[in-house]
């Protein structure tokens, strides 16, 4: 099951952030800082006792593409 559009307005802070990004006019690949990966590794270690190699983490643009890629792998 996926998510659907909601019947309420988006928070103004989200609209402003999207407007700033649109005016940037560069919609290429975004970088993810190392602390982004480190936080995922640390959370999984603390929460589940898992030790994850940050080099094995990939970014997906959505839950469905990630699940489909995982199932295909």
PDB file with one MODEL, atoms N, CA, C and O in Angstrom:
MODEL        1
ATOM      1  N   UNK A   1       0.844  -1.178   0.000  1.00  0.00           N
ATOM      2  CA  UNK A   1       0.000   0.000   0.000  1.00  0.00           C
ATOM      3  C   UNK A   1       0.887   1.238   0.000  1.00  0.00           C
ATOM      4  O   UNK A   1       1.894   1.299   0.705  1.00  0.00           O
ATOM      5  N   UNK A   2       0.506   2.193  -0.779  1.00  0.00           N
ATOM      6  CA  UNK A   2       1.277   3.420  -0.865  1.00  0.00           C
ATOM      7  C   UNK A   2       0.620   4.547  -0.090  1.00  0.00           C
ATOM      8  O   UNK A   2      -0.339   4.345   0.655  1.00  0.00           O
ATOM      9  N   UNK A   3       1.152   5.710  -0.283  1.00  0.00           N
ATOM     10  CA  UNK A   3       0.556   6.890   0.335  1.00  0.00           C
ATOM     11  C   UNK A   3      -0.168   7.674  -0.736  1.00  0.00           C
ATOM     12  O   UNK A   3       0.160   7.575  -1.919  1.00  0.00           O
ATOM     13  N   UNK A   4      -1.139   8.442  -0.332  1.00  0.00           N
ATOM     14  CA  UNK A   4      -1.942   9.213  -1.287  1.00  0.00           C
ATOM     15  C   UNK A   4      -1.890  10.688  -0.907  1.00  0.00           C
ATOM     16  O   UNK A   4      -1.431  11.055   0.174  1.00  0.00           O
ATOM     17  N   UNK A   5      -2.369  11.519  -1.819  1.00  0.00           N
ATOM     18  CA  UNK A   5      -2.476  12.945  -1.516  1.00  0.00           C
ATOM     19  C   UNK A   5      -3.408  13.129  -0.333  1.00  0.00           C
ATOM     20  O   UNK A   5      -4.384  12.396  -0.170  1.00  0.00           O
ATOM     21  N   UNK A   6      -3.099  14.098   0.474  1.00  0.00           N
ATOM     22  CA  UNK A   6      -3.905  14.369   1.660  1.00  0.00           C
ATOM     23  C   UNK A   6      -4.932  15.456   1.355  1.00  0.00           C
ATOM     24  O   UNK A   6      -4.814  16.183   0.368  1.00  0.00           O
ATOM     25  N   UNK A   7      -5.921  15.553   2.202  1.00  0.00           N
ATOM     26  CA  UNK A   7      -6.981  16.536   2.020  1.00  0.00           C
ATOM     27  C   UNK A   7      -6.756  17.799   2.839  1.00  0.00           C
ATOM     28  O   UNK A   7      -7.716  18.461   3.234  1.00  0.00           O
ATOM     29  N   UNK A   8      -5.511  18.136   3.094  1.00  0.00           N
ATOM     30  CA  UNK A   8      -5.215  19.359   3.829  1.00  0.00           C
ATOM     31  C   UNK A   8      -4.003  20.033   3.217  1.00  0.00           C
ATOM     32  O   UNK A   8      -3.218  19.408   2.503  1.00  0.00           O
ATOM     33  N   UNK A   9      -3.863  21.310   3.506  1.00  0.00           N
ATOM     34  CA  UNK A   9      -2.791  22.103   2.914  1.00  0.00           C
ATOM     35  C   UNK A   9      -1.438  21.702   3.494  1.00  0.00           C
ATOM     36  O   UNK A   9      -1.339  21.218   4.622  1.00  0.00           O
ATOM     37  N   UNK A  10      -0.409  21.917   2.696  1.00  0.00           N
ATOM     38  CA  UNK A  10       0.961  21.664   3.126  1.00  0.00           C
ATOM     39  C   UNK A  10       1.381  22.773   4.083  1.00  0.00           C
ATOM     40  O   UNK A  10       0.932  23.912   3.949  1.00  0.00           O
ATOM     41  N   UNK A  11       2.232  22.450   5.043  1.00  0.00           N
ATOM     42  CA  UNK A  11       2.728  23.452   5.982  1.00  0.00           C
ATOM     43  C   UNK A  11       3.473  24.549   5.220  1.00  0.00           C
ATOM     44  O   UNK A  11       4.208  24.244   4.281  1.00  0.00           O
ATOM     45  N   UNK A  12       3.304  25.800   5.597  1.00  0.00           N
ATOM     46  CA  UNK A  12       3.964  26.911   4.903  1.00  0.00           C
ATOM     47  C   UNK A  12       5.479  26.753   4.825  1.00  0.00           C
ATOM     48  O   UNK A  12       6.085  27.165   3.836  1.00  0.00           O
ATOM     49  N   UNK A  13       6.096  26.170   5.834  1.00  0.00           N
ATOM     50  CA  UNK A  13       7.554  25.982   5.808  1.00  0.00           C
ATOM     51  C   UNK A  13       7.965  25.054   4.668  1.00  0.00           C
ATOM     52  O   UNK A  13       9.018  25.251   4.062  1.00  0.00           O
ATOM     53  N   UNK A  14       7.155  24.054   4.373  1.00  0.00           N
ATOM     54  CA  UNK A  14       7.454  23.139   3.273  1.00  0.00           C
ATOM     55  C   UNK A  14       7.312  23.859   1.944  1.00  0.00           C
ATOM     56  O   UNK A  14       8.153  23.703   1.058  1.00  0.00           O
ATOM     57  N   UNK A  15       6.259  24.643   1.798  1.00  0.00           N
ATOM     58  CA  UNK A  15       6.055  25.402   0.564  1.00  0.00           C
ATOM     59  C   UNK A  15       7.215  26.361   0.321  1.00  0.00           C
ATOM     60  O   UNK A  15       7.704  26.467  -0.803  1.00  0.00           O
ATOM     61  N   UNK A  16       7.661  27.060   1.367  1.00  0.00           N
ATOM     62  CA  UNK A  16       8.789  27.991   1.217  1.00  0.00           C
ATOM     63  C   UNK A  16      10.064  27.248   0.818  1.00  0.00           C
ATOM     64  O   UNK A  16      10.814  27.717  -0.038  1.00  0.00           O
ATOM     65  N   UNK A  17      10.312  26.095   1.433  1.00  0.00           N
ATOM     66  CA  UNK A  17      11.516  25.319   1.103  1.00  0.00           C
ATOM     67  C   UNK A  17      11.479  24.857  -0.352  1.00  0.00           C
ATOM     68  O   UNK A  17      12.496  24.897  -1.044  1.00  0.00           O
ATOM     69  N   UNK A  18      10.317  24.422  -0.812  1.00  0.00           N
ATOM     70  CA  UNK A  18      10.183  23.999  -2.207  1.00  0.00           C
ATOM     71  C   UNK A  18      10.377  25.181  -3.159  1.00  0.00           C
ATOM     72  O   UNK A  18      11.023  25.045  -4.198  1.00  0.00           O
ATOM     73  N   UNK A  19       9.821  26.330  -2.806  1.00  0.00           N
ATOM     74  CA  UNK A  19       9.986  27.521  -3.645  1.00  0.00           C
ATOM     75  C   UNK A  19      11.463  27.905  -3.755  1.00  0.00           C
ATOM     76  O   UNK A  19      11.937  28.244  -4.839  1.00  0.00           O
ATOM     77  N   UNK A  20      12.191  27.851  -2.630  1.00  0.00           N
ATOM     78  CA  UNK A  20      13.625  28.179  -2.664  1.00  0.00           C
ATOM     79  C   UNK A  20      14.370  27.204  -3.566  1.00  0.00           C
ATOM     80  O   UNK A  20      15.264  27.604  -4.310  1.00  0.00           O
ATOM     81  N   UNK A  21      14.007  25.936  -3.502  1.00  0.00           N
ATOM     82  CA  UNK A  21      14.688  24.931  -4.324  1.00  0.00           C
ATOM     83  C   UNK A  21      14.359  25.150  -5.805  1.00  0.00           C
ATOM     84  O   UNK A  21      15.234  25.004  -6.658  1.00  0.00           O
ATOM     85  N   UNK A  22      13.138  25.489  -6.108  1.00  0.00           N
ATOM     86  CA  UNK A  22      12.747  25.723  -7.499  1.00  0.00           C
ATOM     87  C   UNK A  22      13.508  26.912  -8.073  1.00  0.00           C
ATOM     88  O   UNK A  22      13.949  26.867  -9.222  1.00  0.00           O
ATOM     89  N   UNK A  23      13.665  27.964  -7.297  1.00  0.00           N
ATOM     90  CA  UNK A  23      14.375  29.149  -7.772  1.00  0.00           C
ATOM     91  C   UNK A  23      15.875  28.928  -7.881  1.00  0.00           C
ATOM     92  O   UNK A  23      16.570  29.735  -8.498  1.00  0.00           O
ATOM     93  N   UNK A  24      16.380  27.866  -7.301  1.00  0.00           N
ATOM     94  CA  UNK A  24      17.807  27.539  -7.395  1.00  0.00           C
ATOM     95  C   UNK A  24      18.171  27.189  -8.833  1.00  0.00           C
ATOM     96  O   UNK A  24      19.296  27.437  -9.265  1.00  0.00           O
ATOM     97  N   UNK A  25      17.228  26.615  -9.577  1.00  0.00           N
ATOM     98  CA  UNK A  25      17.326  26.270 -10.998  1.00  0.00           C
ATOM     99  C   UNK A  25      18.392  25.237 -11.325  1.00  0.00           C
ATOM    100  O   UNK A  25      18.820  25.145 -12.476  1.00  0.00           O
ATOM    101  N   UNK A  26      18.824  24.472 -10.363  1.00  0.00           N
ATOM    102  CA  UNK A  26      19.717  23.344 -10.618  1.00  0.00           C
ATOM    103  C   UNK A  26      19.060  22.142  -9.956  1.00  0.00           C
ATOM    104  O   UNK A  26      19.076  22.010  -8.732  1.00  0.00           O
ATOM    105  N   UNK A  27      18.490  21.279 -10.762  1.00  0.00           N
ATOM    106  CA  UNK A  27      17.728  20.156 -10.226  1.00  0.00           C
ATOM    107  C   UNK A  27      18.453  18.841 -10.445  1.00  0.00           C
ATOM    108  O   UNK A  27      17.825  17.792 -10.588  1.00  0.00           O
ATOM    109  N   UNK A  28      19.774  18.902 -10.471  1.00  0.00           N
ATOM    110  CA  UNK A  28      20.573  17.693 -10.649  1.00  0.00           C
ATOM    111  C   UNK A  28      20.645  16.886  -9.372  1.00  0.00           C
ATOM    112  O   UNK A  28      19.868  17.088  -8.440  1.00  0.00           O
ATOM    113  N   UNK A  29      21.588  15.975  -9.350  1.00  0.00           N
ATOM    114  CA  UNK A  29      21.757  15.106  -8.187  1.00  0.00           C
ATOM    115  C   UNK A  29      22.184  15.921  -6.981  1.00  0.00           C
ATOM    116  O   UNK A  29      23.043  16.798  -7.077  1.00  0.00           O
ATOM    117  N   UNK A  30      21.581  15.624  -5.859  1.00  0.00           N
ATOM    118  CA  UNK A  30      21.936  16.294  -4.616  1.00  0.00           C
ATOM    119  C   UNK A  30      22.946  15.440  -3.869  1.00  0.00           C
ATOM    120  O   UNK A  30      22.903  14.212  -3.937  1.00  0.00           O
ATOM    121  N   UNK A  31      23.833  16.078  -3.174  1.00  0.00           N
ATOM    122  CA  UNK A  31      24.801  15.330  -2.385  1.00  0.00           C
ATOM    123  C   UNK A  31      24.223  15.059  -1.001  1.00  0.00           C
ATOM    124  O   UNK A  31      23.389  15.811  -0.496  1.00  0.00           O
ATOM    125  N   UNK A  32      24.676  13.996  -0.418  1.00  0.00           N
ATOM    126  CA  UNK A  32      24.299  13.664   0.947  1.00  0.00           C
ATOM    127  C   UNK A  32      25.567  13.680   1.774  1.00  0.00           C
ATOM    128  O   UNK A  32      26.511  12.952   1.466  1.00  0.00           O
ATOM    129  N   UNK A  33      25.610  14.494   2.816  1.00  0.00           N
ATOM    130  CA  UNK A  33      26.822  14.574   3.626  1.00  0.00           C
ATOM    131  C   UNK A  33      27.072  13.271   4.385  1.00  0.00           C
ATOM    132  O   UNK A  33      26.152  12.483   4.607  1.00  0.00           O
ATOM    133  N   UNK A  34      28.309  13.061   4.774  1.00  0.00           N
ATOM    134  CA  UNK A  34      28.674  11.834   5.474  1.00  0.00           C
ATOM    135  C   UNK A  34      27.854  11.634   6.741  1.00  0.00           C
ATOM    136  O   UNK A  34      27.527  10.501   7.096  1.00  0.00           O
ATOM    137  N   UNK A  35      27.513  12.743   7.436  1.00  0.00           N
ATOM    138  CA  UNK A  35      26.747  12.579   8.673  1.00  0.00           C
ATOM    139  C   UNK A  35      25.362  11.987   8.427  1.00  0.00           C
ATOM    140  O   UNK A  35      24.766  11.416   9.339  1.00  0.00           O
ATOM    141  N   UNK A  36      24.846  12.116   7.215  1.00  0.00           N
ATOM    142  CA  UNK A  36      23.567  11.495   6.864  1.00  0.00           C
ATOM    143  C   UNK A  36      23.693   9.976   6.957  1.00  0.00           C
ATOM    144  O   UNK A  36      22.865   9.309   7.578  1.00  0.00           O
ATOM    145  N   UNK A  37      24.743   9.440   6.330  1.00  0.00           N
ATOM    146  CA  UNK A  37      24.977   7.998   6.386  1.00  0.00           C
ATOM    147  C   UNK A  37      25.339   7.556   7.798  1.00  0.00           C
ATOM    148  O   UNK A  37      24.868   6.521   8.270  1.00  0.00           O
ATOM    149  N   UNK A  38      26.175   8.340   8.470  1.00  0.00           N
ATOM    150  CA  UNK A  38      26.589   8.002   9.832  1.00  0.00           C
ATOM    151  C   UNK A  38      25.392   7.913  10.773  1.00  0.00           C
ATOM    152  O   UNK A  38      25.354   7.052  11.652  1.00  0.00           O
ATOM    153  N   UNK A  39      24.414   8.801  10.592  1.00  0.00           N
ATOM    154  CA  UNK A  39      23.246   8.777  11.467  1.00  0.00           C
ATOM    155  C   UNK A  39      22.411   7.514  11.250  1.00  0.00           C
ATOM    156  O   UNK A  39      21.840   6.978  12.199  1.00  0.00           O
ATOM    157  N   UNK A  40      22.339   7.044  10.019  1.00  0.00           N
ATOM    158  CA  UNK A  40      21.604   5.802   9.738  1.00  0.00           C
ATOM    159  C   UNK A  40      22.327   4.621  10.371  1.00  0.00           C
ATOM    160  O   UNK A  40      21.705   3.770  11.007  1.00  0.00           O
ATOM    161  N   UNK A  41      23.637   4.575  10.194  1.00  0.00           N
ATOM    162  CA  UNK A  41      24.440   3.495  10.772  1.00  0.00           C
ATOM    163  C   UNK A  41      24.313   3.500  12.296  1.00  0.00           C
ATOM    164  O   UNK A  41      24.102   2.454  12.911  1.00  0.00           O
ATOM    165  N   UNK A  42      24.442   4.678  12.897  1.00  0.00           N
ATOM    166  CA  UNK A  42      24.380   4.794  14.353  1.00  0.00           C
ATOM    167  C   UNK A  42      23.001   4.409  14.890  1.00  0.00           C
ATOM    168  O   UNK A  42      22.901   3.712  15.900  1.00  0.00           O
ATOM    169  N   UNK A  43      21.945   4.859  14.221  1.00  0.00           N
ATOM    170  CA  UNK A  43      20.589   4.541  14.670  1.00  0.00           C
ATOM    171  C   UNK A  43      20.362   3.035  14.653  1.00  0.00           C
ATOM    172  O   UNK A  43      19.820   2.480  15.610  1.00  0.00           O
ATOM    173  N   UNK A  44      20.771   2.367  13.573  1.00  0.00           N
ATOM    174  CA  UNK A  44      20.588   0.914  13.486  1.00  0.00           C
ATOM    175  C   UNK A  44      21.425   0.171  14.525  1.00  0.00           C
ATOM    176  O   UNK A  44      21.005  -0.866  15.038  1.00  0.00           O
ATOM    177  N   UNK A  45      22.611   0.702  14.836  1.00  0.00           N
ATOM    178  CA  UNK A  45      23.457   0.083  15.857  1.00  0.00           C
ATOM    179  C   UNK A  45      22.791   0.197  17.226  1.00  0.00           C
ATOM    180  O   UNK A  45      22.686  -0.786  17.960  1.00  0.00           O
ATOM    181  N   UNK A  46      22.337   1.420  17.565  1.00  0.00           N
ATOM    182  CA  UNK A  46      21.725   1.638  18.877  1.00  0.00           C
ATOM    183  C   UNK A  46      20.382   0.931  19.004  1.00  0.00           C
ATOM    184  O   UNK A  46      20.089   0.330  20.039  1.00  0.00           O
ATOM    185  N   UNK A  47      19.579   0.998  17.976  1.00  0.00           N
ATOM    186  CA  UNK A  47      18.201   0.500  18.045  1.00  0.00           C
ATOM    187  C   UNK A  47      18.108  -1.015  17.890  1.00  0.00           C
ATOM    188  O   UNK A  47      17.325  -1.673  18.575  1.00  0.00           O
ATOM    189  N   UNK A  48      18.928  -1.567  16.969  1.00  0.00           N
ATOM    190  CA  UNK A  48      18.782  -2.979  16.631  1.00  0.00           C
ATOM    191  C   UNK A  48      20.051  -3.808  16.845  1.00  0.00           C
ATOM    192  O   UNK A  48      20.037  -5.025  16.656  1.00  0.00           O
ATOM    193  N   UNK A  49      21.148  -3.150  17.241  1.00  0.00           N
ATOM    194  CA  UNK A  49      22.399  -3.883  17.415  1.00  0.00           C
ATOM    195  C   UNK A  49      23.020  -4.318  16.100  1.00  0.00           C
ATOM    196  O   UNK A  49      23.847  -5.230  16.077  1.00  0.00           O
ATOM    197  N   UNK A  50      22.629  -3.675  14.999  1.00  0.00           N
ATOM    198  CA  UNK A  50      23.161  -4.012  13.672  1.00  0.00           C
ATOM    199  C   UNK A  50      24.404  -3.178  13.373  1.00  0.00           C
ATOM    200  O   UNK A  50      24.484  -2.007  13.745  1.00  0.00           O
ATOM    201  N   UNK A  51      25.347  -3.782  12.713  1.00  0.00           N
ATOM    202  CA  UNK A  51      26.547  -3.069  12.277  1.00  0.00           C
ATOM    203  C   UNK A  51      26.509  -3.013  10.752  1.00  0.00           C
ATOM    204  O   UNK A  51      26.731  -4.017  10.075  1.00  0.00           O
ATOM    205  N   UNK A  52      26.228  -1.832  10.227  1.00  0.00           N
ATOM    206  CA  UNK A  52      26.036  -1.633   8.789  1.00  0.00           C
ATOM    207  C   UNK A  52      27.228  -0.879   8.220  1.00  0.00           C
ATOM    208  O   UNK A  52      27.673   0.120   8.785  1.00  0.00           O
ATOM    209  N   UNK A  53      27.736  -1.364   7.101  1.00  0.00           N
ATOM    210  CA  UNK A  53      28.809  -0.672   6.391  1.00  0.00           C
ATOM    211  C   UNK A  53      28.171   0.492   5.629  1.00  0.00           C
ATOM    212  O   UNK A  53      27.322   0.257   4.769  1.00  0.00           O
ATOM    213  N   UNK A  54      28.555   1.742   5.919  1.00  0.00           N
ATOM    214  CA  UNK A  54      27.922   2.879   5.235  1.00  0.00           C
ATOM    215  C   UNK A  54      28.116   2.858   3.725  1.00  0.00           C
ATOM    216  O   UNK A  54      27.344   3.483   2.999  1.00  0.00           O
ATOM    217  N   UNK A  55      29.132   2.151   3.241  1.00  0.00           N
ATOM    218  CA  UNK A  55      29.344   2.056   1.784  1.00  0.00           C
ATOM    219  C   UNK A  55      28.281   1.208   1.099  1.00  0.00           C
ATOM    220  O   UNK A  55      28.163   1.230  -0.126  1.00  0.00           O
ATOM    221  N   UNK A  56      27.506   0.462   1.882  1.00  0.00           N
ATOM    222  CA  UNK A  56      26.460  -0.376   1.284  1.00  0.00           C
ATOM    223  C   UNK A  56      25.108   0.322   1.241  1.00  0.00           C
ATOM    224  O   UNK A  56      24.146  -0.236   0.714  1.00  0.00           O
ATOM    225  N   UNK A  57      25.017   1.533   1.785  1.00  0.00           N
ATOM    226  CA  UNK A  57      23.755   2.268   1.798  1.00  0.00           C
ATOM    227  C   UNK A  57      23.548   3.001   0.478  1.00  0.00           C
ATOM    228  O   UNK A  57      24.456   3.656  -0.035  1.00  0.00           O
ATOM    229  N   UNK A  58      22.353   2.881  -0.054  1.00  0.00           N
ATOM    230  CA  UNK A  58      21.983   3.569  -1.287  1.00  0.00           C
ATOM    231  C   UNK A  58      20.790   4.467  -1.012  1.00  0.00           C
ATOM    232  O   UNK A  58      20.010   4.215  -0.094  1.00  0.00           O
ATOM    233  N   UNK A  59      20.653   5.510  -1.808  1.00  0.00           N
ATOM    234  CA  UNK A  59      19.544   6.438  -1.663  1.00  0.00           C
ATOM    235  C   UNK A  59      18.504   6.139  -2.736  1.00  0.00           C
ATOM    236  O   UNK A  59      18.848   5.846  -3.881  1.00  0.00           O
ATOM    237  N   UNK A  60      17.243   6.214  -2.360  1.00  0.00           N
ATOM    238  CA  UNK A  60      16.153   6.000  -3.304  1.00  0.00           C
ATOM    239  C   UNK A  60      15.235   7.212  -3.272  1.00  0.00           C
ATOM    240  O   UNK A  60      15.121   7.893  -2.253  1.00  0.00           O
ATOM    241  N   UNK A  61      14.589   7.469  -4.388  1.00  0.00           N
ATOM    242  CA  UNK A  61      13.688   8.618  -4.445  1.00  0.00           C
ATOM    243  C   UNK A  61      12.285   8.294  -3.953  1.00  0.00           C
ATOM    244  O   UNK A  61      11.388   9.130  -4.058  1.00  0.00           O
ATOM    245  N   UNK A  62      12.084   7.107  -3.425  1.00  0.00           N
ATOM    246  CA  UNK A  62      10.779   6.770  -2.885  1.00  0.00           C
ATOM    247  C   UNK A  62      10.751   5.351  -2.341  1.00  0.00           C
ATOM    248  O   UNK A  62      11.644   4.547  -2.607  1.00  0.00           O
ATOM    249  N   UNK A  63       9.721   5.063  -1.583  1.00  0.00           N
ATOM    250  CA  UNK A  63       9.601   3.747  -0.962  1.00  0.00           C
ATOM    251  C   UNK A  63       9.328   2.658  -1.996  1.00  0.00           C
ATOM    252  O   UNK A  63       9.931   1.587  -1.937  1.00  0.00           O
ATOM    253  N   UNK A  64       8.436   2.918  -2.934  1.00  0.00           N
ATOM    254  CA  UNK A  64       8.116   1.889  -3.928  1.00  0.00           C
ATOM    255  C   UNK A  64       9.313   1.538  -4.804  1.00  0.00           C
ATOM    256  O   UNK A  64       9.575   0.351  -4.998  1.00  0.00           O
ATOM    257  N   UNK A  65      10.062   2.517  -5.351  1.00  0.00           N
ATOM    258  CA  UNK A  65      11.235   2.139  -6.133  1.00  0.00           C
ATOM    259  C   UNK A  65      12.258   1.347  -5.303  1.00  0.00           C
ATOM    260  O   UNK A  65      12.900   0.432  -5.820  1.00  0.00           O
ATOM    261  N   UNK A  66      12.406   1.694  -4.032  1.00  0.00           N
ATOM    262  CA  UNK A  66      13.354   0.975  -3.172  1.00  0.00           C
ATOM    263  C   UNK A  66      12.904  -0.470  -2.957  1.00  0.00           C
ATOM    264  O   UNK A  66      13.714  -1.394  -3.031  1.00  0.00           O
ATOM    265  N   UNK A  67      11.607  -0.660  -2.691  1.00  0.00           N
ATOM    266  CA  UNK A  67      11.106  -2.016  -2.488  1.00  0.00           C
ATOM    267  C   UNK A  67      11.233  -2.860  -3.762  1.00  0.00           C
ATOM    268  O   UNK A  67      11.618  -4.028  -3.710  1.00  0.00           O
ATOM    269  N   UNK A  68      10.907  -2.257  -4.887  1.00  0.00           N
ATOM    270  CA  UNK A  68      11.003  -2.984  -6.158  1.00  0.00           C
ATOM    271  C   UNK A  68      12.456  -3.369  -6.450  1.00  0.00           C
ATOM    272  O   UNK A  68      12.726  -4.492  -6.874  1.00  0.00           O
ATOM    273  N   UNK A  69      13.391  -2.441  -6.226  1.00  0.00           N
ATOM    274  CA  UNK A  69      14.807  -2.742  -6.448  1.00  0.00           C
ATOM    275  C   UNK A  69      15.285  -3.846  -5.515  1.00  0.00           C
ATOM    276  O   UNK A  69      16.065  -4.711  -5.914  1.00  0.00           O
ATOM    277  N   UNK A  70      14.816  -3.815  -4.281  1.00  0.00           N
ATOM    278  CA  UNK A  70      15.190  -4.846  -3.317  1.00  0.00           C
ATOM    279  C   UNK A  70      14.655  -6.213  -3.751  1.00  0.00           C
ATOM    280  O   UNK A  70      15.375  -7.211  -3.704  1.00  0.00           O
ATOM    281  N   UNK A  71      13.408  -6.249  -4.165  1.00  0.00           N
ATOM    282  CA  UNK A  71      12.825  -7.523  -4.608  1.00  0.00           C
ATOM    283  C   UNK A  71      13.518  -8.048  -5.860  1.00  0.00           C
ATOM    284  O   UNK A  71      13.720  -9.255  -5.998  1.00  0.00           O
ATOM    285  N   UNK A  72      13.879  -7.161  -6.762  1.00  0.00           N
ATOM    286  CA  UNK A  72      14.569  -7.607  -7.977  1.00  0.00           C
ATOM    287  C   UNK A  72      15.979  -8.116  -7.687  1.00  0.00           C
ATOM    288  O   UNK A  72      16.483  -9.001  -8.378  1.00  0.00           O
ATOM    289  N   UNK A  73      16.607  -7.550  -6.663  1.00  0.00           N
ATOM    290  CA  UNK A  73      17.963  -7.987  -6.313  1.00  0.00           C
ATOM    291  C   UNK A  73      17.909  -9.390  -5.732  1.00  0.00           C
ATOM    292  O   UNK A  73      18.944  -9.949  -5.370  1.00  0.00           O
TER     293      UNK A  73
ENDMDL
END
